[in-house]
Amino acid sequence: MAEWIRSNRPEYQVIGVDDLSGGYRDHVREDVVFHQRDLSKDTIDDLFSANDIRYVFHFSAYAAEGLSPFIRMFNYNSNLVATANVVNNCIQHGIERLVFTSSMAVYGIGEPPFDEADLPNPIDPYGVAKYACEMDIRIAGEQHQLDWCIIRPHNVYGCNQNIWDKYRNVLGIWMYKKLNNEPFTIFGDGLQKRAFSYVDDCLEPLWNAATRASCSRQIINLGGITHTSLKDAAALLSEVVGGAEIVYLEQRHEVKNALPSYQKSIDLLDYVDKTGLKDGLTQMWNWARQQPDRPRMHWEKYEVEKGVYTFWK
Ligand SMILES: NC(=O)c1ccc[n+]([C@@H]2O[C@H](COP(=O)([O-])OP(=O)(O)OC[C@H]3O[C@@H](n4cnc5c(N)ncnc54)[C@H](O)[C@@H]3O)[C@@H](O)[C@H]2O)c1
């Protein structure tokens, strides 16, 4: 997003804040002013005081949905407490609009296609945290006149995504496995459907979320016009990477079909699903093969051991 803004709206400076727990310093462009801070505990008041900040894109999160029941405290700190810090500063410093990336995880056991008007019903602490953040932001809108737009992205993938974390980003996990001569793994029968969206297609819509009057105080699903089962996605990626063995593991606690309604994203954000899955996977794979051999994210100790899947033990 920072890259998109600097390239397409160069009249804006971008100040980036990230604790680098799941991101990498070398992914940050040189013309982005970068501060390494942990939003769950560090102050950011100085950044707001020293700059005339118009829009805040709050993307930071630890988005490991399936892992979240085993790291509840970490999940709520990195997702909910960190959001409270951002919201406090947005209120205090009177910014023009906060764009928050929530998640399709808020829908949980809802009936697909998931619609923005549905009552959220998350099935894991990550979804609960995102829903709580949404509610907190809406309350700040009512009581403190904070302007906001809440985006619920659906399985975004692409270049610069973290492929070194074994708990999240299924397509990245498979690419890491191919690079390390391991088989692709699928939880359950692989018939669960996801609505994959290529990151580049989401960037101008995110900018529109911040800047268009029509997006003020709106909740909008983003992405996911086409649906794919994980089994088919694995087969397609196998084609792209020149072949891969596919192994099926035990079923985990997850939503069967996470498919959104998307008309609002077309009407309000001008979202266009330009990049088909094969094309997007090819671009991401070409990027992934050029990446350095970074250490893989692994939890030394879960907060709750009970029920941890054998493949994560
Ligand atoms: N990628 C998807 O498919 C998807 C889907 C739904 C929602 N989202 C949401 O969109 C946002 C961006 O997702 P992404 O895929 O780019 O994730 P990402 O992990 O690549 O980016 C999140 C960044 O937040 C940083 N971070 C984590 N905890 C932090 C903390 N306490 N303080 C400061 N920085 C912290 C990480 O280092 C990382 O760079 C997240 O909020 C995620 O929940 C993503």
The ligand as an SDF file (V2000), in Angstrom:
LIG
                    3D

 44 48  0  0  0  0  0  0  0  0999 V2000
   -3.9230  -11.2160    3.6820 N   0  0  0  0  0  0  0  0  0  0  0  0
   -5.1750  -11.5650    3.8560 C   0  0  0  0  0  0  0  0  0  0  0  0
   -5.6760  -12.4790    3.2200 O   0  0  0  0  0  0  0  0  0  0  0  0
   -6.0590  -10.8480    4.8180 C   0  0  0  0  0  0  0  0  0  0  0  0
   -7.3790  -11.2240    4.9000 C   0  0  0  0  0  0  0  0  0  0  0  0
   -8.2080  -10.5940    5.8180 C   0  0  0  0  0  0  0  0  0  0  0  0
   -7.6980   -9.5810    6.6000 C   0  0  0  0  0  0  0  0  0  0  0  0
   -6.3980   -9.2320    6.4990 N   0  0  0  0  0  0  0  0  0  0  0  0
   -5.9110   -8.1610    7.3590 C   0  0  0  0  0  0  0  0  0  0  0  0
   -5.2110   -7.2280    6.5700 O   0  0  0  0  0  0  0  0  0  0  0  0
   -4.1030   -6.7030    7.2970 C   0  0  0  0  0  0  0  0  0  0  0  0
   -2.8320   -6.8780    6.5200 C   0  0  0  0  0  0  0  0  0  0  0  0
   -2.6430   -8.2570    6.2480 O   0  0  0  0  0  0  0  0  0  0  0  0
   -1.3190   -8.8060    5.6310 P   0  0  0  0  0  0  0  0  0  0  0  0
   -1.6560  -10.0550    4.9420 O   0  0  0  0  0  0  0  0  0  0  0  0
   -0.6140   -7.7160    4.8960 O   0  0  0  0  0  0  0  0  0  0  0  0
   -0.5280   -9.1730    6.9590 O   0  0  0  0  0  0  0  0  0  0  0  0
    1.0170   -9.0240    7.3010 P   0  0  0  0  0  0  0  0  0  0  0  0
    1.3010   -9.9380    8.4230 O   0  0  0  0  0  0  0  0  0  0  0  0
    1.8530   -9.1400    6.0650 O   0  0  0  0  0  0  0  0  0  0  0  0
    1.1200   -7.5240    7.7870 O   0  0  0  0  0  0  0  0  0  0  0  0
    0.8130   -7.1590    9.0980 C   0  0  0  0  0  0  0  0  0  0  0  0
    2.0030   -6.4100    9.6770 C   0  0  0  0  0  0  0  0  0  0  0  0
    1.6770   -6.0520   11.0180 O   0  0  0  0  0  0  0  0  0  0  0  0
    2.8880   -6.0550   11.7520 C   0  0  0  0  0  0  0  0  0  0  0  0
    2.5510   -6.1700   13.1740 N   0  0  0  0  0  0  0  0  0  0  0  0
    2.0250   -7.2370   13.8260 C   0  0  0  0  0  0  0  0  0  0  0  0
    1.8680   -6.9530   15.1280 N   0  0  0  0  0  0  0  0  0  0  0  0
    2.2880   -5.6710   15.3010 C   0  0  0  0  0  0  0  0  0  0  0  0
    2.3770   -4.8180   16.4310 C   0  0  0  0  0  0  0  0  0  0  0  0
    1.9980   -5.2180   17.6410 N   0  0  0  0  0  0  0  0  0  0  0  0
    2.8840   -3.5750   16.2560 N   0  0  0  0  0  0  0  0  0  0  0  0
    3.2750   -3.1600   15.0140 C   0  0  0  0  0  0  0  0  0  0  0  0
    3.2190   -3.9330   13.9200 N   0  0  0  0  0  0  0  0  0  0  0  0
    2.7280   -5.1610   14.0560 C   0  0  0  0  0  0  0  0  0  0  0  0
    3.6530   -7.2510   11.2260 C   0  0  0  0  0  0  0  0  0  0  0  0
    5.0400   -7.1380   11.4560 O   0  0  0  0  0  0  0  0  0  0  0  0
    3.3040   -7.2230    9.7320 C   0  0  0  0  0  0  0  0  0  0  0  0
    4.2880   -6.5640    8.9700 O   0  0  0  0  0  0  0  0  0  0  0  0
   -4.1340   -7.4000    8.6550 C   0  0  0  0  0  0  0  0  0  0  0  0
   -4.8180   -6.5750    9.5500 O   0  0  0  0  0  0  0  0  0  0  0  0
   -4.9170   -8.6530    8.3910 C   0  0  0  0  0  0  0  0  0  0  0  0
   -5.5780   -9.0900    9.5740 O   0  0  0  0  0  0  0  0  0  0  0  0
   -5.5680   -9.8490    5.6250 C   0  0  0  0  0  0  0  0  0  0  0  0
  1  2  1  0
  2  3  2  0
  2  4  1  0
  4  5  1  0
  4 44  2  0
  5  6  2  0
  6  7  1  0
  7  8  2  0
  8  9  1  0
  8 44  1  0
  9 10  1  0
  9 42  1  0
 10 11  1  0
 11 12  1  0
 11 40  1  0
 12 13  1  0
 13 14  1  0
 14 15  2  0
 14 16  1  0
 14 17  1  0
 17 18  1  0
 18 19  2  0
 18 20  1  0
 18 21  1  0
 21 22  1  0
 22 23  1  0
 23 24  1  0
 23 38  1  0
 24 25  1  0
 25 26  1  0
 25 36  1  0
 26 27  1  0
 26 35  1  0
 27 28  2  0
 28 29  1  0
 29 30  1  0
 29 35  2  0
 30 31  1  0
 30 32  2  0
 32 33  1  0
 33 34  2  0
 34 35  1  0
 36 37  1  0
 36 38  1  0
 38 39  1  0
 40 41  1  0
 40 42  1  0
 42 43  1  0
M  CHG  2   8   1  16  -1
M  END
$$$$
